[in-house]
Amino acid sequence: MTPSLRPIKRHRQRCREVRADMSDYLDGELDPSAAAAVERHARWCPNCRRMLSNLSRTLGGLRALRDQPTPADSPSSET
């Protein structure tokens, strides 16, 4: 591999590592050092920053749905 391609390969590898940690990061399950690494990488990597933002919105929406009562839970269904 040519020296000029090494930083690109390292960046792609780091992106894969960070993406693997994103869900745990958003759930608050990473240790402080790993969480800081995700934040640091997302600050300078636009692709990972966008993915983290999208995942955060998706998880937020799923959590909001989880907190909604289901028809079986609603008072009107208890007769």
PDB file with SEQRES, HELIX, SHEET and CRYST1 records, atoms N, CA, C and O in Angstrom:
SEQRES   1 A   79  MET THR PRO SER LEU ARG PRO ILE LYS ARG HIS ARG GLN          
SEQRES   2 A   79  ARG CYS ARG GLU VAL ARG ALA ASP MET SER ASP TYR LEU          
SEQRES   3 A   79  ASP GLY GLU LEU ASP PRO SER ALA ALA ALA ALA VAL GLU          
SEQRES   4 A   79  ARG HIS ALA ARG TRP CYS PRO ASN CYS ARG ARG MET LEU          
SEQRES   5 A   79  SER ASN LEU SER ARG THR LEU GLY GLY LEU ARG ALA LEU          
SEQRES   6 A   79  ARG ASP GLN PRO THR PRO ALA ASP SER PRO SER SER GLU          
SEQRES   7 A   79  THR                                                          
HELIX    1 AA1 PRO A    3  LEU A    5  5                                   3    
HELIX    2 AA2 ARG A    6  LEU A   26  1                                  21    
HELIX    3 AA3 PRO A   32  TRP A   44  1                                  13    
HELIX    4 AA4 PRO A   46  ARG A   66  1                                  21    
HELIX    5 AA5 PRO A   71  ASP A   73  5                                   3    
HELIX    6 AA6 PRO A   75  SER A   77  5                                   3    
CRYST1    1.000    1.000    1.000  90.00  90.00  90.00 P 1           1          
ATOM      1  N   MET A   1       0.844  -1.167   0.000  1.00  0.00           N  
ATOM      2  CA  MET A   1       0.000   0.000   0.000  1.00  0.00           C  
ATOM      3  C   MET A   1       0.891   1.232   0.000  1.00  0.00           C  
ATOM      4  O   MET A   1       1.911   1.285   0.687  1.00  0.00           O  
ATOM      5  N   THR A   2       0.489   2.205  -0.774  1.00  0.00           N  
ATOM      6  CA  THR A   2       1.279   3.430  -0.834  1.00  0.00           C  
ATOM      7  C   THR A   2       1.072   4.238   0.440  1.00  0.00           C  
ATOM      8  O   THR A   2      -0.004   4.192   1.038  1.00  0.00           O  
ATOM      9  N   PRO A   3       2.094   4.978   0.859  1.00  0.00           N  
ATOM     10  CA  PRO A   3       1.966   5.771   2.087  1.00  0.00           C  
ATOM     11  C   PRO A   3       0.788   6.736   2.069  1.00  0.00           C  
ATOM     12  O   PRO A   3       0.207   7.013   3.118  1.00  0.00           O  
ATOM     13  N   SER A   4       0.429   7.246   0.912  1.00  0.00           N  
ATOM     14  CA  SER A   4      -0.674   8.213   0.853  1.00  0.00           C  
ATOM     15  C   SER A   4      -2.035   7.574   1.128  1.00  0.00           C  
ATOM     16  O   SER A   4      -2.981   8.285   1.466  1.00  0.00           O  
ATOM     17  N   LEU A   5      -2.160   6.260   0.993  1.00  0.00           N  
ATOM     18  CA  LEU A   5      -3.429   5.580   1.251  1.00  0.00           C  
ATOM     19  C   LEU A   5      -3.573   5.123   2.699  1.00  0.00           C  
ATOM     20  O   LEU A   5      -4.682   4.800   3.125  1.00  0.00           O  
ATOM     21  N   ARG A   6      -2.502   5.089   3.453  1.00  0.00           N  
ATOM     22  CA  ARG A   6      -2.571   4.609   4.840  1.00  0.00           C  
ATOM     23  C   ARG A   6      -3.513   5.435   5.712  1.00  0.00           C  
ATOM     24  O   ARG A   6      -4.304   4.851   6.453  1.00  0.00           O  
ATOM     25  N   PRO A   7      -3.464   6.770   5.658  1.00  0.00           N  
ATOM     26  CA  PRO A   7      -4.409   7.529   6.492  1.00  0.00           C  
ATOM     27  C   PRO A   7      -5.868   7.258   6.137  1.00  0.00           C  
ATOM     28  O   PRO A   7      -6.728   7.238   7.018  1.00  0.00           O  
ATOM     29  N   ILE A   8      -6.148   7.050   4.863  1.00  0.00           N  
ATOM     30  CA  ILE A   8      -7.521   6.758   4.446  1.00  0.00           C  
ATOM     31  C   ILE A   8      -7.959   5.417   5.010  1.00  0.00           C  
ATOM     32  O   ILE A   8      -9.079   5.284   5.504  1.00  0.00           O  
ATOM     33  N   LYS A   9      -7.091   4.433   4.939  1.00  0.00           N  
ATOM     34  CA  LYS A   9      -7.426   3.110   5.466  1.00  0.00           C  
ATOM     35  C   LYS A   9      -7.632   3.176   6.981  1.00  0.00           C  
ATOM     36  O   LYS A   9      -8.556   2.555   7.507  1.00  0.00           O  
ATOM     37  N   ARG A  10      -6.782   3.919   7.678  1.00  0.00           N  
ATOM     38  CA  ARG A  10      -6.942   4.070   9.133  1.00  0.00           C  
ATOM     39  C   ARG A  10      -8.258   4.769   9.458  1.00  0.00           C  
ATOM     40  O   ARG A  10      -8.957   4.392  10.398  1.00  0.00           O  
ATOM     41  N   HIS A  11      -8.587   5.790   8.671  1.00  0.00           N  
ATOM     42  CA  HIS A  11      -9.841   6.516   8.902  1.00  0.00           C  
ATOM     43  C   HIS A  11     -11.037   5.580   8.718  1.00  0.00           C  
ATOM     44  O   HIS A  11     -11.952   5.581   9.540  1.00  0.00           O  
ATOM     45  N   ARG A  12     -11.038   4.799   7.670  1.00  0.00           N  
ATOM     46  CA  ARG A  12     -12.149   3.873   7.426  1.00  0.00           C  
ATOM     47  C   ARG A  12     -12.262   2.845   8.541  1.00  0.00           C  
ATOM     48  O   ARG A  12     -13.365   2.494   8.960  1.00  0.00           O  
ATOM     49  N   GLN A  13     -11.127   2.364   9.019  1.00  0.00           N  
ATOM     50  CA  GLN A  13     -11.136   1.404  10.127  1.00  0.00           C  
ATOM     51  C   GLN A  13     -11.714   2.060  11.376  1.00  0.00           C  
ATOM     52  O   GLN A  13     -12.514   1.453  12.088  1.00  0.00           O  
ATOM     53  N   ARG A  14     -11.313   3.289  11.638  1.00  0.00           N  
ATOM     54  CA  ARG A  14     -11.819   4.004  12.812  1.00  0.00           C  
ATOM     55  C   ARG A  14     -13.319   4.236  12.680  1.00  0.00           C  
ATOM     56  O   ARG A  14     -14.051   4.113  13.662  1.00  0.00           O  
ATOM     57  N   CYS A  15     -13.780   4.566  11.492  1.00  0.00           N  
ATOM     58  CA  CYS A  15     -15.223   4.737  11.270  1.00  0.00           C  
ATOM     59  C   CYS A  15     -15.974   3.449  11.605  1.00  0.00           C  
ATOM     60  O   CYS A  15     -17.016   3.493  12.260  1.00  0.00           O  
ATOM     61  N   ARG A  16     -15.462   2.319  11.168  1.00  0.00           N  
ATOM     62  CA  ARG A  16     -16.112   1.036  11.475  1.00  0.00           C  
ATOM     63  C   ARG A  16     -16.167   0.808  12.980  1.00  0.00           C  
ATOM     64  O   ARG A  16     -17.185   0.354  13.502  1.00  0.00           O  
ATOM     65  N   GLU A  17     -15.087   1.118  13.674  1.00  0.00           N  
ATOM     66  CA  GLU A  17     -15.053   0.932  15.127  1.00  0.00           C  
ATOM     67  C   GLU A  17     -16.061   1.845  15.820  1.00  0.00           C  
ATOM     68  O   GLU A  17     -16.791   1.414  16.713  1.00  0.00           O  
ATOM     69  N   VAL A  18     -16.093   3.095  15.406  1.00  0.00           N  
ATOM     70  CA  VAL A  18     -17.011   4.055  16.020  1.00  0.00           C  
ATOM     71  C   VAL A  18     -18.458   3.669  15.730  1.00  0.00           C  
ATOM     72  O   VAL A  18     -19.302   3.729  16.624  1.00  0.00           O  
ATOM     73  N   ARG A  19     -18.750   3.280  14.512  1.00  0.00           N  
ATOM     74  CA  ARG A  19     -20.121   2.892  14.168  1.00  0.00           C  
ATOM     75  C   ARG A  19     -20.579   1.683  14.971  1.00  0.00           C  
ATOM     76  O   ARG A  19     -21.755   1.577  15.321  1.00  0.00           O  
ATOM     77  N   ALA A  20     -19.666   0.781  15.262  1.00  0.00           N  
ATOM     78  CA  ALA A  20     -20.011  -0.385  16.076  1.00  0.00           C  
ATOM     79  C   ALA A  20     -20.361   0.023  17.505  1.00  0.00           C  
ATOM     80  O   ALA A  20     -21.096  -0.691  18.188  1.00  0.00           O  
ATOM     81  N   ASP A  21     -19.843   1.161  17.965  1.00  0.00           N  
ATOM     82  CA  ASP A  21     -20.080   1.631  19.334  1.00  0.00           C  
ATOM     83  C   ASP A  21     -21.224   2.628  19.451  1.00  0.00           C  
ATOM     84  O   ASP A  21     -21.598   2.993  20.565  1.00  0.00           O  
ATOM     85  N   MET A  22     -21.785   3.076  18.343  1.00  0.00           N  
ATOM     86  CA  MET A  22     -22.763   4.165  18.390  1.00  0.00           C  
ATOM     87  C   MET A  22     -23.992   3.850  19.232  1.00  0.00           C  
ATOM     88  O   MET A  22     -24.417   4.687  20.027  1.00  0.00           O  
ATOM     89  N   SER A  23     -24.560   2.687  19.079  1.00  0.00           N  
ATOM     90  CA  SER A  23     -25.762   2.345  19.832  1.00  0.00           C  
ATOM     91  C   SER A  23     -25.468   2.324  21.330  1.00  0.00           C  
ATOM     92  O   SER A  23     -26.234   2.865  22.128  1.00  0.00           O  
ATOM     93  N   ASP A  24     -24.355   1.696  21.706  1.00  0.00           N  
ATOM     94  CA  ASP A  24     -23.974   1.674  23.118  1.00  0.00           C  
ATOM     95  C   ASP A  24     -23.696   3.081  23.628  1.00  0.00           C  
ATOM     96  O   ASP A  24     -24.015   3.399  24.774  1.00  0.00           O  
ATOM     97  N   TYR A  25     -23.109   3.920  22.795  1.00  0.00           N  
ATOM     98  CA  TYR A  25     -22.849   5.307  23.174  1.00  0.00           C  
ATOM     99  C   TYR A  25     -24.162   6.025  23.481  1.00  0.00           C  
ATOM    100  O   TYR A  25     -24.295   6.675  24.517  1.00  0.00           O  
ATOM    101  N   LEU A  26     -25.121   5.902  22.579  1.00  0.00           N  
ATOM    102  CA  LEU A  26     -26.402   6.583  22.764  1.00  0.00           C  
ATOM    103  C   LEU A  26     -27.190   6.026  23.941  1.00  0.00           C  
ATOM    104  O   LEU A  26     -28.006   6.735  24.530  1.00  0.00           O  
ATOM    105  N   ASP A  27     -26.958   4.777  24.285  1.00  0.00           N  
ATOM    106  CA  ASP A  27     -27.617   4.167  25.443  1.00  0.00           C  
ATOM    107  C   ASP A  27     -26.868   4.442  26.741  1.00  0.00           C  
ATOM    108  O   ASP A  27     -27.314   4.034  27.813  1.00  0.00           O  
ATOM    109  N   GLY A  28     -25.727   5.135  26.651  1.00  0.00           N  
ATOM    110  CA  GLY A  28     -24.940   5.446  27.847  1.00  0.00           C  
ATOM    111  C   GLY A  28     -24.221   4.242  28.421  1.00  0.00           C  
ATOM    112  O   GLY A  28     -23.930   4.202  29.616  1.00  0.00           O  
ATOM    113  N   GLU A  29     -23.934   3.264  27.582  1.00  0.00           N  
ATOM    114  CA  GLU A  29     -23.329   2.021  28.054  1.00  0.00           C  
ATOM    115  C   GLU A  29     -21.819   1.947  27.844  1.00  0.00           C  
ATOM    116  O   GLU A  29     -21.198   0.954  28.224  1.00  0.00           O  
ATOM    117  N   LEU A  30     -21.218   2.972  27.249  1.00  0.00           N  
ATOM    118  CA  LEU A  30     -19.765   2.963  27.037  1.00  0.00           C  
ATOM    119  C   LEU A  30     -19.061   3.568  28.242  1.00  0.00           C  
ATOM    120  O   LEU A  30     -19.594   4.448  28.918  1.00  0.00           O  
ATOM    121  N   ASP A  31     -17.858   3.080  28.493  1.00  0.00           N  
ATOM    122  CA  ASP A  31     -17.063   3.707  29.543  1.00  0.00           C  
ATOM    123  C   ASP A  31     -16.680   5.111  29.069  1.00  0.00           C  
ATOM    124  O   ASP A  31     -16.720   5.388  27.870  1.00  0.00           O  
ATOM    125  N   PRO A  32     -16.312   5.995  29.993  1.00  0.00           N  
ATOM    126  CA  PRO A  32     -16.032   7.387  29.618  1.00  0.00           C  
ATOM    127  C   PRO A  32     -14.978   7.545  28.522  1.00  0.00           C  
ATOM    128  O   PRO A  32     -15.099   8.432  27.676  1.00  0.00           O  
ATOM    129  N   SER A  33     -13.967   6.713  28.527  1.00  0.00           N  
ATOM    130  CA  SER A  33     -12.915   6.809  27.521  1.00  0.00           C  
ATOM    131  C   SER A  33     -13.447   6.465  26.128  1.00  0.00           C  
ATOM    132  O   SER A  33     -13.154   7.164  25.158  1.00  0.00           O  
ATOM    133  N   ALA A  34     -14.219   5.401  26.035  1.00  0.00           N  
ATOM    134  CA  ALA A  34     -14.788   4.995  24.745  1.00  0.00           C  
ATOM    135  C   ALA A  34     -15.826   6.011  24.271  1.00  0.00           C  
ATOM    136  O   ALA A  34     -15.908   6.300  23.077  1.00  0.00           O  
ATOM    137  N   ALA A  35     -16.612   6.550  25.190  1.00  0.00           N  
ATOM    138  CA  ALA A  35     -17.598   7.572  24.821  1.00  0.00           C  
ATOM    139  C   ALA A  35     -16.901   8.816  24.286  1.00  0.00           C  
ATOM    140  O   ALA A  35     -17.347   9.407  23.303  1.00  0.00           O  
ATOM    141  N   ALA A  36     -15.816   9.209  24.927  1.00  0.00           N  
ATOM    142  CA  ALA A  36     -15.055  10.376  24.466  1.00  0.00           C  
ATOM    143  C   ALA A  36     -14.473  10.125  23.081  1.00  0.00           C  
ATOM    144  O   ALA A  36     -14.399  11.042  22.263  1.00  0.00           O  
ATOM    145  N   ALA A  37     -14.062   8.894  22.813  1.00  0.00           N  
ATOM    146  CA  ALA A  37     -13.508   8.560  21.498  1.00  0.00           C  
ATOM    147  C   ALA A  37     -14.580   8.686  20.413  1.00  0.00           C  
ATOM    148  O   ALA A  37     -14.298   9.173  19.318  1.00  0.00           O  
ATOM    149  N   VAL A  38     -15.797   8.252  20.710  1.00  0.00           N  
ATOM    150  CA  VAL A  38     -16.893   8.388  19.748  1.00  0.00           C  
ATOM    151  C   VAL A  38     -17.163   9.868  19.487  1.00  0.00           C  
ATOM    152  O   VAL A  38     -17.301  10.284  18.337  1.00  0.00           O  
ATOM    153  N   GLU A  39     -17.237  10.656  20.547  1.00  0.00           N  
ATOM    154  CA  GLU A  39     -17.499  12.094  20.405  1.00  0.00           C  
ATOM    155  C   GLU A  39     -16.398  12.790  19.610  1.00  0.00           C  
ATOM    156  O   GLU A  39     -16.673  13.607  18.732  1.00  0.00           O  
ATOM    157  N   ARG A  40     -15.171  12.461  19.924  1.00  0.00           N  
ATOM    158  CA  ARG A  40     -14.027  13.077  19.246  1.00  0.00           C  
ATOM    159  C   ARG A  40     -14.053  12.753  17.750  1.00  0.00           C  
ATOM    160  O   ARG A  40     -13.863  13.635  16.913  1.00  0.00           O  
ATOM    161  N   HIS A  41     -14.288  11.495  17.429  1.00  0.00           N  
ATOM    162  CA  HIS A  41     -14.322  11.086  16.024  1.00  0.00           C  
ATOM    163  C   HIS A  41     -15.487  11.771  15.298  1.00  0.00           C  
ATOM    164  O   HIS A  41     -15.321  12.262  14.181  1.00  0.00           O  
ATOM    165  N   ALA A  42     -16.656  11.803  15.929  1.00  0.00           N  
ATOM    166  CA  ALA A  42     -17.838  12.390  15.287  1.00  0.00           C  
ATOM    167  C   ALA A  42     -17.675  13.892  15.055  1.00  0.00           C  
ATOM    168  O   ALA A  42     -18.292  14.449  14.147  1.00  0.00           O  
ATOM    169  N   ARG A  43     -16.859  14.542  15.861  1.00  0.00           N  
ATOM    170  CA  ARG A  43     -16.631  15.984  15.661  1.00  0.00           C  
ATOM    171  C   ARG A  43     -15.964  16.271  14.329  1.00  0.00           C  
ATOM    172  O   ARG A  43     -16.280  17.273  13.687  1.00  0.00           O  
ATOM    173  N   TRP A  44     -15.043  15.409  13.897  1.00  0.00           N  
ATOM    174  CA  TRP A  44     -14.307  15.703  12.660  1.00  0.00           C  
ATOM    175  C   TRP A  44     -14.672  14.815  11.484  1.00  0.00           C  
ATOM    176  O   TRP A  44     -14.182  15.037  10.377  1.00  0.00           O  
ATOM    177  N   CYS A  45     -15.517  13.818  11.692  1.00  0.00           N  
ATOM    178  CA  CYS A  45     -15.920  12.939  10.586  1.00  0.00           C  
ATOM    179  C   CYS A  45     -17.387  13.219  10.235  1.00  0.00           C  
ATOM    180  O   CYS A  45     -18.284  12.812  10.973  1.00  0.00           O  
ATOM    181  N   PRO A  46     -17.635  13.902   9.128  1.00  0.00           N  
ATOM    182  CA  PRO A  46     -19.022  14.256   8.795  1.00  0.00           C  
ATOM    183  C   PRO A  46     -19.930  13.046   8.572  1.00  0.00           C  
ATOM    184  O   PRO A  46     -21.112  13.099   8.913  1.00  0.00           O  
ATOM    185  N   ASN A  47     -19.412  11.977   8.019  1.00  0.00           N  
ATOM    186  CA  ASN A  47     -20.242  10.788   7.787  1.00  0.00           C  
ATOM    187  C   ASN A  47     -20.676  10.153   9.098  1.00  0.00           C  
ATOM    188  O   ASN A  47     -21.845   9.805   9.263  1.00  0.00           O  
ATOM    189  N   CYS A  48     -19.752  10.002  10.024  1.00  0.00           N  
ATOM    190  CA  CYS A  48     -20.094   9.400  11.317  1.00  0.00           C  
ATOM    191  C   CYS A  48     -20.963  10.343  12.146  1.00  0.00           C  
ATOM    192  O   CYS A  48     -21.851   9.891  12.869  1.00  0.00           O  
ATOM    193  N   ARG A  49     -20.713  11.642  12.047  1.00  0.00           N  
ATOM    194  CA  ARG A  49     -21.540  12.620  12.760  1.00  0.00           C  
ATOM    195  C   ARG A  49     -22.989  12.528  12.270  1.00  0.00           C  
ATOM    196  O   ARG A  49     -23.923  12.539  13.073  1.00  0.00           O  
ATOM    197  N   ARG A  50     -23.167  12.438  10.963  1.00  0.00           N  
ATOM    198  CA  ARG A  50     -24.509  12.322  10.377  1.00  0.00           C  
ATOM    199  C   ARG A  50     -25.164  11.004  10.804  1.00  0.00           C  
ATOM    200  O   ARG A  50     -26.344  10.980  11.154  1.00  0.00           O  
ATOM    201  N   MET A  51     -24.403   9.921  10.772  1.00  0.00           N  
ATOM    202  CA  MET A  51     -24.951   8.628  11.169  1.00  0.00           C  
ATOM    203  C   MET A  51     -25.353   8.638  12.647  1.00  0.00           C  
ATOM    204  O   MET A  51     -26.403   8.110  13.013  1.00  0.00           O  
ATOM    205  N   LEU A  52     -24.521   9.236  13.485  1.00  0.00           N  
ATOM    206  CA  LEU A  52     -24.824   9.316  14.911  1.00  0.00           C  
ATOM    207  C   LEU A  52     -26.087  10.145  15.142  1.00  0.00           C  
ATOM    208  O   LEU A  52     -26.925   9.787  15.970  1.00  0.00           O  
ATOM    209  N   SER A  53     -26.221  11.233  14.423  1.00  0.00           N  
ATOM    210  CA  SER A  53     -27.410  12.078  14.537  1.00  0.00           C  
ATOM    211  C   SER A  53     -28.659  11.324  14.087  1.00  0.00           C  
ATOM    212  O   SER A  53     -29.689  11.373  14.760  1.00  0.00           O  
ATOM    213  N   ASN A  54     -28.576  10.638  12.969  1.00  0.00           N  
ATOM    214  CA  ASN A  54     -29.717   9.864  12.462  1.00  0.00           C  
ATOM    215  C   ASN A  54     -30.099   8.751  13.425  1.00  0.00           C  
ATOM    216  O   ASN A  54     -31.281   8.530  13.686  1.00  0.00           O  
ATOM    217  N   LEU A  55     -29.110   8.056  13.947  1.00  0.00           N  
ATOM    218  CA  LEU A  55     -29.376   6.974  14.892  1.00  0.00           C  
ATOM    219  C   LEU A  55     -30.000   7.520  16.172  1.00  0.00           C  
ATOM    220  O   LEU A  55     -30.904   6.906  16.739  1.00  0.00           O  
ATOM    221  N   SER A  56     -29.521   8.661  16.617  1.00  0.00           N  
ATOM    222  CA  SER A  56     -30.075   9.291  17.815  1.00  0.00           C  
ATOM    223  C   SER A  56     -31.549   9.638  17.614  1.00  0.00           C  
ATOM    224  O   SER A  56     -32.371   9.385  18.495  1.00  0.00           O  
ATOM    225  N   ARG A  57     -31.883  10.210  16.472  1.00  0.00           N  
ATOM    226  CA  ARG A  57     -33.282  10.542  16.177  1.00  0.00           C  
ATOM    227  C   ARG A  57     -34.141   9.278  16.071  1.00  0.00           C  
ATOM    228  O   ARG A  57     -35.269   9.245  16.563  1.00  0.00           O  
ATOM    229  N   THR A  58     -33.607   8.253  15.436  1.00  0.00           N  
ATOM    230  CA  THR A  58     -34.349   6.997  15.298  1.00  0.00           C  
ATOM    231  C   THR A  58     -34.618   6.373  16.659  1.00  0.00           C  
ATOM    232  O   THR A  58     -35.742   5.962  16.947  1.00  0.00           O  
ATOM    233  N   LEU A  59     -33.593   6.301  17.492  1.00  0.00           N  
ATOM    234  CA  LEU A  59     -33.772   5.727  18.826  1.00  0.00           C  
ATOM    235  C   LEU A  59     -34.736   6.563  19.657  1.00  0.00           C  
ATOM    236  O   LEU A  59     -35.537   6.019  20.417  1.00  0.00           O  
ATOM    237  N   GLY A  60     -34.659   7.882  19.515  1.00  0.00           N  
ATOM    238  CA  GLY A  60     -35.596   8.751  20.229  1.00  0.00           C  
ATOM    239  C   GLY A  60     -37.033   8.474  19.822  1.00  0.00           C  
ATOM    240  O   GLY A  60     -37.927   8.424  20.667  1.00  0.00           O  
ATOM    241  N   GLY A  61     -37.252   8.295  18.536  1.00  0.00           N  
ATOM    242  CA  GLY A  61     -38.586   7.971  18.049  1.00  0.00           C  
ATOM    243  C   GLY A  61     -39.073   6.624  18.549  1.00  0.00           C  
ATOM    244  O   GLY A  61     -40.236   6.478  18.924  1.00  0.00           O  
ATOM    245  N   LEU A  62     -38.190   5.646  18.556  1.00  0.00           N  
ATOM    246  CA  LEU A  62     -38.564   4.317  19.057  1.00  0.00           C  
ATOM    247  C   LEU A  62     -38.871   4.356  20.546  1.00  0.00           C  
ATOM    248  O   LEU A  62     -39.802   3.694  21.006  1.00  0.00           O  
ATOM    249  N   ARG A  63     -38.102   5.119  21.297  1.00  0.00           N  
ATOM    250  CA  ARG A  63     -38.362   5.245  22.741  1.00  0.00           C  
ATOM    251  C   ARG A  63     -39.704   5.930  22.982  1.00  0.00           C  
ATOM    252  O   ARG A  63     -40.445   5.551  23.889  1.00  0.00           O  
ATOM    253  N   ALA A  64     -40.014   6.937  22.170  1.00  0.00           N  
ATOM    254  CA  ALA A  64     -41.302   7.617  22.310  1.00  0.00           C  
ATOM    255  C   ALA A  64     -42.449   6.651  22.021  1.00  0.00           C  
ATOM    256  O   ALA A  64     -43.462   6.667  22.720  1.00  0.00           O  
ATOM    257  N   LEU A  65     -42.300   5.819  21.008  1.00  0.00           N  
ATOM    258  CA  LEU A  65     -43.327   4.823  20.702  1.00  0.00           C  
ATOM    259  C   LEU A  65     -43.457   3.801  21.823  1.00  0.00           C  
ATOM    260  O   LEU A  65     -44.562   3.384  22.170  1.00  0.00           O  
ATOM    261  N   ARG A  66     -42.331   3.406  22.383  1.00  0.00           N  
ATOM    262  CA  ARG A  66     -42.337   2.425  23.467  1.00  0.00           C  
ATOM    263  C   ARG A  66     -43.135   2.948  24.658  1.00  0.00           C  
ATOM    264  O   ARG A  66     -43.790   2.178  25.360  1.00  0.00           O  
ATOM    265  N   ASP A  67     -43.078   4.253  24.878  1.00  0.00           N  
ATOM    266  CA  ASP A  67     -43.740   4.847  26.035  1.00  0.00           C  
ATOM    267  C   ASP A  67     -45.224   5.127  25.804  1.00  0.00           C  
ATOM    268  O   ASP A  67     -45.927   5.535  26.729  1.00  0.00           O  
ATOM    269  N   GLN A  68     -45.705   4.915  24.587  1.00  0.00           N  
ATOM    270  CA  GLN A  68     -47.120   5.128  24.281  1.00  0.00           C  
ATOM    271  C   GLN A  68     -47.912   3.888  24.695  1.00  0.00           C  
ATOM    272  O   GLN A  68     -47.442   2.764  24.519  1.00  0.00           O  
ATOM    273  N   PRO A  69     -49.104   4.089  25.240  1.00  0.00           N  
ATOM    274  CA  PRO A  69     -49.911   2.912  25.597  1.00  0.00           C  
ATOM    275  C   PRO A  69     -50.378   2.180  24.340  1.00  0.00           C  
ATOM    276  O   PRO A  69     -50.689   2.797  23.321  1.00  0.00           O  
ATOM    277  N   THR A  70     -50.418   0.894  24.435  1.00  0.00           N  
ATOM    278  CA  THR A  70     -50.944   0.089  23.334  1.00  0.00           C  
ATOM    279  C   THR A  70     -52.460   0.011  23.488  1.00  0.00           C  
ATOM    280  O   THR A  70     -52.970   0.281  24.575  1.00  0.00           O  
ATOM    281  N   PRO A  71     -53.189  -0.345  22.447  1.00  0.00           N  
ATOM    282  CA  PRO A  71     -54.646  -0.442  22.577  1.00  0.00           C  
ATOM    283  C   PRO A  71     -55.073  -1.353  23.729  1.00  0.00           C  
ATOM    284  O   PRO A  71     -56.083  -1.084  24.378  1.00  0.00           O  
ATOM    285  N   ALA A  72     -54.338  -2.404  23.989  1.00  0.00           N  
ATOM    286  CA  ALA A  72     -54.681  -3.308  25.089  1.00  0.00           C  
ATOM    287  C   ALA A  72     -54.471  -2.640  26.439  1.00  0.00           C  
ATOM    288  O   ALA A  72     -55.084  -3.045  27.426  1.00  0.00           O  
ATOM    289  N   ASP A  73     -53.615  -1.625  26.501  1.00  0.00           N  
ATOM    290  CA  ASP A  73     -53.342  -0.918  27.750  1.00  0.00           C  
ATOM    291  C   ASP A  73     -54.320   0.221  28.010  1.00  0.00           C  
ATOM    292  O   ASP A  73     -54.387   0.723  29.132  1.00  0.00           O  
ATOM    293  N   SER A  74     -55.067   0.634  27.017  1.00  0.00           N  
ATOM    294  CA  SER A  74     -55.922   1.813  27.173  1.00  0.00           C  
ATOM    295  C   SER A  74     -57.140   1.472  28.025  1.00  0.00           C  
ATOM    296  O   SER A  74     -57.645   0.351  27.958  1.00  0.00           O  
ATOM    297  N   PRO A  75     -57.619   2.429  28.831  1.00  0.00           N  
ATOM    298  CA  PRO A  75     -58.765   2.175  29.717  1.00  0.00           C  
ATOM    299  C   PRO A  75     -60.032   1.783  28.963  1.00  0.00           C  
ATOM    300  O   PRO A  75     -60.832   1.008  29.488  1.00  0.00           O  
ATOM    301  N   SER A  76     -60.237   2.288  27.760  1.00  0.00           N  
ATOM    302  CA  SER A  76     -61.468   1.984  27.023  1.00  0.00           C  
ATOM    303  C   SER A  76     -61.535   0.533  26.568  1.00  0.00           C  
ATOM    304  O   SER A  76     -62.616   0.043  26.242  1.00  0.00           O  
ATOM    305  N   SER A  77     -60.403  -0.162  26.539  1.00  0.00           N  
ATOM    306  CA  SER A  77     -60.414  -1.555  26.093  1.00  0.00           C  
ATOM    307  C   SER A  77     -60.761  -2.513  27.223  1.00  0.00           C  
ATOM    308  O   SER A  77     -60.945  -3.708  26.991  1.00  0.00           O  
ATOM    309  N   GLU A  78     -60.852  -1.990  28.454  1.00  0.00           N  
ATOM    310  CA  GLU A  78     -61.178  -2.842  29.604  1.00  0.00           C  
ATOM    311  C   GLU A  78     -62.675  -2.750  29.863  1.00  0.00           C  
ATOM    312  O   GLU A  78     -63.146  -1.800  30.489  1.00  0.00           O  
ATOM    313  N   THR A  79     -63.415  -3.733  29.382  1.00  0.00           N  
ATOM    314  CA  THR A  79     -64.861  -3.718  29.593  1.00  0.00           C  
ATOM    315  C   THR A  79     -65.315  -4.915  30.345  1.00  0.00           C  
ATOM    316  O   THR A  79     -66.508  -5.062  30.610  1.00  0.00           O  
TER     317      THR A  79                                                      
END                                                                             
